[in-house]
Amino acid sequence: MIFIQNKTKGIILVIVGFYLLVVNTILSILFGSVYVPCIPTPNGYECPPVDPLTYFGNWLYQYGLVTILIALGGLALIIYGSRHFLIKKEFDDTKASSI
């Protein structure tokens, strides 16, 4: 990526960052099935009832921390990529001729 122009590099970084921040997070929430731990007993398995707080805690333990870290990486790529749009070429006064 050394030979790519700054605006092109910025666009690529913003697109990848947007994917990691938004799309990957939504897909992880929608399609990551949370497994409820069940206790084996002599009569079979006994699964505790799952309320929303327990479900969120299990999701956070199984997928949530990795999803949050990937989203933060995507946010960092968006910020870094947007700075490439702000890079301007400095005007060099020494090459200008004074008439």
ABEGO torsion letter per residue (X at the ends): XAABBAAAAAAAAAAAAAAAAAAAAAAAAAABBBBBBBBBBAAEBBBBBBBAAAAAAAAAAAAAAAAAAAAAAAAAAAAAAAAAAABBBBBBAAABBBX
